[in-house]
Amino acid sequence: MSETVLALDGIGKTYLKGTPGEVQVLRGASLRIGRGEVVALVAPSGAGKSTLLHIAGLLDTPDTGSVAIGGQDMTRLGDRVRTGVRRGEVGFIYQFHHLLPEFTALENIVLPQLANGAKRKAAEARALALLDRVGVKPRADHRPAALSGGEQQRVAFCRALANEPRLLLADEPTGNLDPETSDQVFGALMELVRGTGLAALIATHNMELAARMDRIVRLEAGRIEG
């Protein structure tokens, strides 16, 4: 494997710990993803894939185990440091685009860059380049409500890659689209990922899409298989 970007080792997570309703979601889950590798995460509903993605992206902390990004253990870092790493090193894509409705497509991609210290001119140039790569550049000045579902999700992809992260995490990124649009939008996502060489972990129920990735891992009984 090439340089390891994401390393999850022995991740455990329990909710409602110590109560009658205690739920052990993750039970020693481990996974490594290398630079340029796209991995499909397949799991039934309620199996804990969203929890795993949140822990991998430093949005949540495990009860046991460790998370390393780019070889640095993130597990016990303070909130401020974790936030900085998350902002600069990790890109997130969700089933719904979550674009800011009052801003244009271009502005939705520029804003994360400004928050990360970029100059506006450079941020706008990168945003336009990303939009061009997914075929939405002509719609750069439109607000989300004026975009189709597929266009909205393509803009969300661009926003996730705005700060040139090393790791992309996606939770059912085409799950809210019809099959034809889903196929087209997923193709655009794969082109973006391949063009940047980042590591990607993409949760999906769609086995046809999963088969287009480099490998498939399954989350079963709180552990990762495959």
SEDOPA-210632 format. One line per field, with one value per residue: x, y, z of N, C-alpha, C in turn; residue in three letters; residue number from 0. Coordinates in steps of 0.05 Angstrom, whole numbers, plus 5000, padded with zeros to 4 digits. Layout:
<recs>
nxx [X; ...] $
nyy [Y; ...] $
nzz [Z; ...] $
caxx [X; ...] $
cayy [Y; ...] $
cazz [Z; ...] $
cxx [X; ...] $
cyy [Y; ...] $
czz [Z; ...] $
type [ALA; ...] $
seq [NUM; ...] $
</recs>
This chain:
<recs>
nxx [5017; 5008; 5030; 5001; 4942; 4895; 4888; 4854; 4851; 4829; 4778; 4728; 4661; 4609; 4542; 4499; 4524; 4532; 4479; 4412; 4397; 4443; 4484; 4529; 4564; 4610; 4663; 4722; 4740; 4781; 4821; 4857; 4875; 4905; 4942; 4911; 4875; 4810; 4759; 4703; 4652; 4610; 4549; 4494; 4434; 4438; 4483; 4528; 4559; 4558; 4574; 4626; 4648; 4644; 4679; 4727; 4732; 4742; 4699; 4676; 4695; 4729; 4713; 4750; 4813; 4849; 4857; 4890; 4915; 4950; 4994; 4996; 4974; 4910; 4876; 4879; 4885; 4872; 4809; 4814; 4859; 4843; 4800; 4825; 4856; 4815; 4789; 4828; 4849; 4811; 4755; 4685; 4626; 4557; 4493; 4454; 4461; 4472; 4486; 4497; 4441; 4436; 4479; 4517; 4535; 4590; 4607; 4596; 4637; 4681; 4679; 4695; 4750; 4767; 4758; 4798; 4842; 4857; 4868; 4820; 4819; 4851; 4820; 4772; 4790; 4805; 4756; 4726; 4756; 4747; 4691; 4688; 4711; 4672; 4632; 4597; 4609; 4584; 4541; 4558; 4544; 4494; 4446; 4435; 4380; 4366; 4391; 4395; 4383; 4426; 4465; 4470; 4493; 4542; 4566; 4571; 4609; 4653; 4659; 4675; 4726; 4752; 4793; 4836; 4841; 4871; 4842; 4780; 4714; 4654; 4584; 4537; 4536; 4507; 4457; 4409; 4391; 4362; 4370; 4397; 4418; 4448; 4488; 4515; 4532; 4563; 4604; 4627; 4646; 4685; 4722; 4740; 4764; 4803; 4834; 4859; 4886; 4875; 4858; 4800; 4741; 4681; 4616; 4564; 4501; 4495; 4514; 4533; 4558; 4596; 4628; 4657; 4698; 4764; 4768; 4726; 4700; 4668; 4623; 4609; 4576; 4602; 4654; 4705; 4707; 4744] $
nyy [4976; 5046; 5107; 5111; 5143; 5145; 5112; 5068; 5038; 4986; 5009; 5025; 5038; 5058; 5072; 5106; 5088; 5043; 5040; 5010; 5011; 5007; 5009; 4977; 4998; 4998; 4951; 4943; 4959; 4962; 4993; 5011; 5061; 5079; 5132; 5158; 5116; 5089; 5070; 5029; 5029; 4984; 4970; 4946; 4984; 5021; 4995; 5023; 5054; 5110; 5128; 5108; 5137; 5189; 5186; 5174; 5222; 5258; 5281; 5257; 5220; 5158; 5106; 5068; 5050; 5079; 5136; 5155; 5205; 5216; 5193; 5216; 5211; 5224; 5218; 5235; 5290; 5360; 5396; 5443; 5434; 5388; 5408; 5443; 5406; 5376; 5415; 5427; 5379; 5341; 5323; 5326; 5292; 5288; 5253; 5291; 5355; 5402; 5455; 5525; 5564; 5618; 5634; 5634; 5579; 5584; 5616; 5581; 5546; 5578; 5600; 5560; 5559; 5611; 5612; 5579; 5608; 5624; 5670; 5713; 5718; 5674; 5633; 5638; 5626; 5572; 5550; 5558; 5526; 5475; 5471; 5472; 5423; 5387; 5400; 5443; 5495; 5536; 5548; 5574; 5623; 5615; 5605; 5551; 5534; 5543; 5504; 5437; 5373; 5339; 5376; 5406; 5368; 5359; 5409; 5406; 5366; 5393; 5432; 5401; 5387; 5434; 5455; 5424; 5370; 5313; 5268; 5241; 5234; 5202; 5197; 5158; 5189; 5194; 5179; 5206; 5214; 5200; 5138; 5145; 5197; 5191; 5155; 5187; 5230; 5204; 5187; 5236; 5249; 5209; 5222; 5271; 5254; 5217; 5252; 5283; 5249; 5237; 5201; 5161; 5145; 5116; 5109; 5067; 5039; 5019; 4970; 4968; 5017; 5011; 4971; 4998; 5022; 5017; 4977; 4937; 4942; 4914; 4930; 4894; 4870; 4907; 4906; 4912; 4880; 4851] $
nzz [5000; 4987; 5018; 5082; 5096; 5127; 5189; 5227; 5288; 5327; 5341; 5386; 5406; 5447; 5461; 5507; 5553; 5606; 5619; 5619; 5566; 5536; 5479; 5440; 5389; 5356; 5355; 5364; 5312; 5255; 5205; 5146; 5100; 5040; 5006; 4949; 4945; 4939; 4978; 4989; 5037; 5063; 5094; 5133; 5150; 5210; 5229; 5244; 5209; 5200; 5249; 5250; 5207; 5228; 5272; 5245; 5218; 5258; 5283; 5325; 5383; 5397; 5445; 5456; 5425; 5368; 5324; 5267; 5224; 5167; 5192; 5242; 5308; 5326; 5368; 5422; 5420; 5433; 5428; 5396; 5364; 5337; 5309; 5274; 5243; 5221; 5190; 5152; 5132; 5123; 5083; 5078; 5054; 5049; 5047; 5036; 5008; 5039; 5028; 5036; 5034; 5022; 4993; 4932; 4886; 4876; 4919; 4962; 4958; 4962; 5014; 5055; 5044; 5055; 5109; 5123; 5116; 5064; 5009; 4978; 4921; 4903; 4925; 4897; 4846; 4852; 4866; 4819; 4784; 4805; 4800; 4744; 4732; 4747; 4714; 4726; 4724; 4691; 4723; 4767; 4791; 4811; 4863; 4911; 4909; 4857; 4829; 4801; 4833; 4824; 4808; 4855; 4889; 4863; 4871; 4926; 4929; 4908; 4947; 4990; 4974; 4973; 5007; 4995; 5019; 5051; 5061; 5044; 5065; 5056; 5063; 5039; 4987; 4940; 4952; 4953; 4903; 4837; 4801; 4750; 4752; 4798; 4780; 4743; 4775; 4813; 4779; 4768; 4819; 4826; 4786; 4806; 4855; 4836; 4807; 4845; 4880; 4932; 4993; 5002; 5036; 5026; 5042; 5023; 4999; 4951; 4910; 4859; 4851; 4892; 4871; 4834; 4860; 4892; 4930; 4973; 5037; 5094; 5147; 5200; 5256; 5288; 5272; 5222; 5160; 5107] $
caxx [5000; 5022; 5030; 4976; 4930; 4877; 4892; 4837; 4860; 4814; 4758; 4705; 4643; 4584; 4524; 4484; 4542; 4525; 4449; 4399; 4394; 4470; 4488; 4557; 4562; 4636; 4676; 4749; 4741; 4807; 4822; 4878; 4870; 4929; 4940; 4901; 4857; 4782; 4748; 4674; 4644; 4583; 4538; 4465; 4426; 4441; 4507; 4548; 4577; 4559; 4591; 4654; 4657; 4647; 4704; 4749; 4735; 4747; 4675; 4669; 4718; 4723; 4717; 4776; 4826; 4862; 4853; 4914; 4913; 4977; 5014; 4994; 4952; 4892; 4857; 4879; 4890; 4851; 4788; 4823; 4877; 4827; 4784; 4844; 4862; 4790; 4784; 4848; 4858; 4789; 4732; 4661; 4603; 4534; 4472; 4442; 4484; 4477; 4497; 4485; 4422; 4437; 4503; 4519; 4552; 4618; 4611; 4596; 4664; 4701; 4678; 4713; 4777; 4772; 4759; 4823; 4864; 4863; 4861; 4795; 4824; 4860; 4798; 4753; 4802; 4804; 4728; 4718; 4769; 4733; 4665; 4693; 4718; 4648; 4612; 4577; 4620; 4565; 4521; 4573; 4530; 4467; 4442; 4428; 4352; 4364; 4406; 4382; 4394; 4453; 4483; 4474; 4512; 4568; 4577; 4579; 4635; 4674; 4664; 4690; 4754; 4761; 4818; 4855; 4845; 4884; 4823; 4752; 4695; 4627; 4562; 4515; 4536; 4487; 4433; 4385; 4387; 4351; 4392; 4412; 4433; 4467; 4510; 4530; 4545; 4585; 4626; 4641; 4661; 4709; 4741; 4753; 4781; 4826; 4850; 4873; 4903; 4870; 4847; 4772; 4724; 4654; 4595; 4542; 4485; 4494; 4536; 4544; 4577; 4618; 4645; 4674; 4719; 4787; 4762; 4701; 4701; 4641; 4621; 4591; 4578; 4620; 4681; 4709; 4716; 4750] $
cayy [5000; 5071; 5122; 5109; 5169; 5140; 5087; 5063; 5014; 4977; 5029; 5017; 5060; 5049; 5094; 5102; 5070; 5038; 5041; 4986; 5013; 5010; 4998; 4976; 5001; 4989; 4931; 4938; 4963; 4971; 4998; 5028; 5070; 5092; 5154; 5151; 5093; 5095; 5046; 5028; 5019; 4973; 4961; 4950; 5007; 5017; 4980; 5041; 5066; 5138; 5132; 5103; 5160; 5212; 5181; 5177; 5250; 5273; 5294; 5242; 5206; 5131; 5098; 5053; 5050; 5103; 5147; 5170; 5216; 5223; 5183; 5230; 5201; 5246; 5209; 5250; 5318; 5378; 5403; 5463; 5422; 5370; 5425; 5452; 5383; 5370; 5436; 5427; 5352; 5322; 5333; 5310; 5293; 5274; 5246; 5316; 5373; 5420; 5480; 5549; 5572; 5647; 5639; 5620; 5555; 5593; 5625; 5558; 5533; 5598; 5606; 5543; 5567; 5636; 5604; 5565; 5627; 5630; 5696; 5710; 5714; 5647; 5616; 5638; 5611; 5543; 5542; 5557; 5503; 5451; 5471; 5465; 5394; 5371; 5409; 5461; 5522; 5556; 5553; 5584; 5646; 5608; 5595; 5523; 5530; 5545; 5482; 5411; 5356; 5330; 5399; 5413; 5349; 5364; 5432; 5396; 5352; 5413; 5445; 5382; 5386; 5462; 5460; 5404; 5351; 5287; 5247; 5247; 5216; 5207; 5180; 5156; 5214; 5196; 5165; 5222; 5219; 5178; 5121; 5156; 5220; 5180; 5144; 5210; 5246; 5187; 5188; 5262; 5247; 5192; 5238; 5290; 5239; 5207; 5275; 5295; 5229; 5235; 5176; 5165; 5124; 5123; 5091; 5065; 5014; 5013; 4952; 4974; 5038; 5000; 4955; 5016; 5031; 5000; 4953; 4939; 4932; 4912; 4934; 4874; 4864; 4926; 4902; 4915; 4856; 4855] $
cazz [5000; 4988; 5044; 5096; 5103; 5150; 5204; 5250; 5302; 5350; 5349; 5401; 5413; 5460; 5468; 5532; 5568; 5634; 5623; 5608; 5537; 5525; 5452; 5431; 5360; 5344; 5373; 5354; 5283; 5246; 5176; 5135; 5072; 5029; 4988; 4922; 4947; 4944; 4992; 4994; 5063; 5060; 5120; 5136; 5166; 5239; 5236; 5255; 5190; 5204; 5273; 5242; 5191; 5246; 5287; 5226; 5211; 5282; 5293; 5349; 5394; 5405; 5473; 5455; 5399; 5359; 5297; 5258; 5197; 5158; 5210; 5268; 5325; 5332; 5388; 5447; 5416; 5442; 5409; 5378; 5345; 5321; 5291; 5253; 5226; 5207; 5170; 5130; 5123; 5118; 5069; 5083; 5036; 5061; 5029; 5028; 5001; 5061; 5019; 5049; 5013; 5015; 4978; 4906; 4885; 4878; 4947; 4980; 4956; 4970; 5043; 5071; 5039; 5069; 5137; 5127; 5112; 5036; 4998; 4962; 4892; 4900; 4932; 4875; 4823; 4857; 4865; 4791; 4772; 4814; 4787; 4717; 4730; 4750; 4694; 4737; 4723; 4681; 4744; 4790; 4804; 4820; 4890; 4911; 4902; 4828; 4818; 4803; 4855; 4816; 4809; 4883; 4901; 4851; 4885; 4952; 4925; 4905; 4973; 5007; 4965; 4971; 5022; 4987; 5041; 5045; 5066; 5038; 5077; 5044; 5074; 5018; 4973; 4918; 4961; 4951; 4874; 4822; 4792; 4727; 4762; 4817; 4765; 4731; 4796; 4824; 4760; 4772; 4844; 4822; 4771; 4825; 4873; 4821; 4798; 4868; 4893; 4961; 5003; 5005; 5047; 5017; 5051; 5003; 4998; 4922; 4905; 4832; 4856; 4908; 4853; 4818; 4877; 4892; 4946; 4989; 5065; 5106; 5175; 5211; 5285; 5300; 5262; 5193; 5146; 5079] $
cxx [5018; 5020; 5002; 4966; 4912; 4884; 4873; 4845; 4843; 4793; 4734; 4687; 4617; 4568; 4507; 4499; 4533; 4495; 4437; 4397; 4421; 4472; 4517; 4557; 4587; 4651; 4704; 4753; 4768; 4807; 4845; 4872; 4894; 4922; 4931; 4882; 4829; 4769; 4718; 4669; 4615; 4574; 4508; 4458; 4428; 4466; 4530; 4566; 4580; 4576; 4620; 4664; 4662; 4673; 4728; 4754; 4737; 4723; 4665; 4694; 4711; 4726; 4744; 4787; 4838; 4855; 4878; 4908; 4941; 4998; 5013; 4970; 4936; 4874; 4856; 4886; 4867; 4832; 4798; 4841; 4861; 4810; 4801; 4851; 4838; 4785; 4803; 4854; 4835; 4766; 4708; 4640; 4581; 4514; 4457; 4464; 4491; 4491; 4483; 4467; 4425; 4462; 4503; 4536; 4581; 4624; 4612; 4622; 4686; 4702; 4695; 4743; 4785; 4775; 4785; 4847; 4872; 4855; 4837; 4801; 4833; 4837; 4778; 4764; 4800; 4775; 4719; 4731; 4755; 4705; 4667; 4697; 4693; 4625; 4591; 4587; 4600; 4544; 4533; 4558; 4502; 4467; 4432; 4399; 4348; 4379; 4390; 4395; 4422; 4473; 4490; 4495; 4540; 4582; 4586; 4605; 4657; 4680; 4680; 4719; 4766; 4788; 4839; 4861; 4860; 4864; 4795; 4735; 4667; 4607; 4539; 4514; 4517; 4461; 4407; 4377; 4375; 4375; 4409; 4430; 4455; 4492; 4528; 4545; 4567; 4609; 4642; 4657; 4687; 4730; 4755; 4773; 4807; 4845; 4867; 4891; 4898; 4860; 4817; 4759; 4695; 4634; 4573; 4527; 4486; 4518; 4549; 4565; 4601; 4638; 4664; 4697; 4742; 4783; 4737; 4707; 4673; 4642; 4600; 4597; 4600; 4648; 4682; 4720; 4722; 4774] $
cyy [5025; 5084; 5120; 5136; 5166; 5113; 5087; 5037; 5008; 4996; 5016; 5041; 5048; 5074; 5086; 5083; 5067; 5038; 5015; 4986; 5015; 4995; 5000; 4976; 4991; 4972; 4924; 4940; 4974; 4973; 5016; 5035; 5086; 5115; 5144; 5127; 5101; 5069; 5049; 5016; 5010; 4963; 4964; 4974; 5001; 5002; 4997; 5054; 5096; 5145; 5128; 5127; 5185; 5210; 5185; 5206; 5269; 5290; 5281; 5228; 5177; 5126; 5084; 5055; 5077; 5110; 5163; 5180; 5226; 5215; 5196; 5220; 5225; 5241; 5226; 5279; 5335; 5385; 5423; 5451; 5403; 5385; 5435; 5430; 5377; 5390; 5434; 5401; 5334; 5336; 5314; 5314; 5277; 5268; 5271; 5337; 5393; 5446; 5503; 5562; 5601; 5654; 5624; 5595; 5563; 5601; 5602; 5544; 5552; 5600; 5587; 5550; 5592; 5630; 5590; 5582; 5634; 5659; 5693; 5704; 5685; 5627; 5615; 5623; 5581; 5534; 5539; 5532; 5477; 5449; 5463; 5435; 5377; 5381; 5428; 5490; 5543; 5563; 5565; 5606; 5640; 5598; 5566; 5517; 5530; 5522; 5456; 5395; 5347; 5352; 5407; 5394; 5352; 5388; 5423; 5381; 5372; 5427; 5427; 5381; 5414; 5467; 5439; 5384; 5327; 5264; 5257; 5226; 5223; 5187; 5180; 5181; 5217; 5184; 5180; 5228; 5195; 5163; 5133; 5179; 5211; 5169; 5166; 5225; 5230; 5187; 5214; 5262; 5231; 5207; 5258; 5276; 5229; 5229; 5287; 5275; 5227; 5207; 5181; 5140; 5132; 5102; 5090; 5038; 5003; 4996; 4957; 4997; 5028; 4985; 4972; 5028; 5011; 4975; 4959; 4928; 4932; 4915; 4915; 4869; 4882; 4924; 4905; 4890; 4863; 4872] $
czz [5000; 5016; 5057; 5105; 5127; 5163; 5228; 5263; 5327; 5360; 5362; 5408; 5424; 5467; 5492; 5551; 5597; 5640; 5612; 5577; 5523; 5498; 5444; 5401; 5346; 5365; 5362; 5324; 5275; 5215; 5169; 5106; 5063; 5011; 4960; 4922; 4953; 4954; 4996; 5021; 5061; 5087; 5120; 5153; 5195; 5248; 5247; 5235; 5193; 5229; 5266; 5226; 5209; 5263; 5269; 5219; 5234; 5292; 5319; 5358; 5401; 5435; 5476; 5427; 5392; 5330; 5290; 5229; 5189; 5177; 5238; 5283; 5333; 5357; 5412; 5444; 5426; 5420; 5388; 5356; 5326; 5300; 5268; 5233; 5209; 5184; 5146; 5118; 5115; 5103; 5074; 5062; 5049; 5039; 5019; 5026; 5024; 5052; 5033; 5028; 5004; 4998; 4952; 4908; 4889; 4907; 4966; 4980; 4965; 5001; 5060; 5068; 5054; 5099; 5144; 5121; 5084; 5029; 4979; 4933; 4887; 4905; 4910; 4851; 4828; 4856; 4836; 4777; 4780; 4801; 4757; 4713; 4733; 4732; 4704; 4736; 4712; 4702; 4769; 4805; 4813; 4849; 4889; 4901; 4871; 4814; 4820; 4826; 4848; 4816; 4838; 4895; 4889; 4865; 4913; 4950; 4924; 4931; 4991; 4999; 4964; 4984; 5017; 5009; 5032; 5047; 5060; 5051; 5066; 5055; 5054; 5001; 4950; 4926; 4958; 4922; 4860; 4809; 4769; 4737; 4782; 4802; 4754; 4753; 4809; 4805; 4763; 4798; 4840; 4806; 4789; 4843; 4859; 4813; 4820; 4883; 4923; 4968; 5008; 5017; 5042; 5025; 5030; 5006; 4969; 4915; 4877; 4835; 4872; 4891; 4836; 4834; 4879; 4908; 4963; 5017; 5076; 5136; 5186; 5240; 5298; 5291; 5232; 5181; 5118; 5075] $
type [MET; SER; GLU; THR; VAL; LEU; ALA; LEU; ASP; GLY; ILE; GLY; LYS; THR; TYR; LEU; LYS; GLY; THR; PRO; GLY; GLU; VAL; GLN; VAL; LEU; ARG; GLY; ALA; SER; LEU; ARG; ILE; GLY; ARG; GLY; GLU; VAL; VAL; ALA; LEU; VAL; ALA; PRO; SER; GLY; ALA; GLY; LYS; SER; THR; LEU; LEU; HIS; ILE; ALA; GLY; LEU; LEU; ASP; THR; PRO; ASP; THR; GLY; SER; VAL; ALA; ILE; GLY; GLY; GLN; ASP; MET; THR; ARG; LEU; GLY; ASP; ARG; VAL; ARG; THR; GLY; VAL; ARG; ARG; GLY; GLU; VAL; GLY; PHE; ILE; TYR; GLN; PHE; HIS; HIS; LEU; LEU; PRO; GLU; PHE; THR; ALA; LEU; GLU; ASN; ILE; VAL; LEU; PRO; GLN; LEU; ALA; ASN; GLY; ALA; LYS; ARG; LYS; ALA; ALA; GLU; ALA; ARG; ALA; LEU; ALA; LEU; LEU; ASP; ARG; VAL; GLY; VAL; LYS; PRO; ARG; ALA; ASP; HIS; ARG; PRO; ALA; ALA; LEU; SER; GLY; GLY; GLU; GLN; GLN; ARG; VAL; ALA; PHE; CYS; ARG; ALA; LEU; ALA; ASN; GLU; PRO; ARG; LEU; LEU; LEU; ALA; ASP; GLU; PRO; THR; GLY; ASN; LEU; ASP; PRO; GLU; THR; SER; ASP; GLN; VAL; PHE; GLY; ALA; LEU; MET; GLU; LEU; VAL; ARG; GLY; THR; GLY; LEU; ALA; ALA; LEU; ILE; ALA; THR; HIS; ASN; MET; GLU; LEU; ALA; ALA; ARG; MET; ASP; ARG; ILE; VAL; ARG; LEU; GLU; ALA; GLY; ARG; ILE; GLU; GLY] $
seq [0; 1; 2; 3; 4; 5; 6; 7; 8; 9; 10; 11; 12; 13; 14; 15; 16; 17; 18; 19; 20; 21; 22; 23; 24; 25; 26; 27; 28; 29; 30; 31; 32; 33; 34; 35; 36; 37; 38; 39; 40; 41; 42; 43; 44; 45; 46; 47; 48; 49; 50; 51; 52; 53; 54; 55; 56; 57; 58; 59; 60; 61; 62; 63; 64; 65; 66; 67; 68; 69; 70; 71; 72; 73; 74; 75; 76; 77; 78; 79; 80; 81; 82; 83; 84; 85; 86; 87; 88; 89; 90; 91; 92; 93; 94; 95; 96; 97; 98; 99; 100; 101; 102; 103; 104; 105; 106; 107; 108; 109; 110; 111; 112; 113; 114; 115; 116; 117; 118; 119; 120; 121; 122; 123; 124; 125; 126; 127; 128; 129; 130; 131; 132; 133; 134; 135; 136; 137; 138; 139; 140; 141; 142; 143; 144; 145; 146; 147; 148; 149; 150; 151; 152; 153; 154; 155; 156; 157; 158; 159; 160; 161; 162; 163; 164; 165; 166; 167; 168; 169; 170; 171; 172; 173; 174; 175; 176; 177; 178; 179; 180; 181; 182; 183; 184; 185; 186; 187; 188; 189; 190; 191; 192; 193; 194; 195; 196; 197; 198; 199; 200; 201; 202; 203; 204; 205; 206; 207; 208; 209; 210; 211; 212; 213; 214; 215; 216; 217; 218; 219; 220; 221; 222; 223; 224; 225] $
</recs>
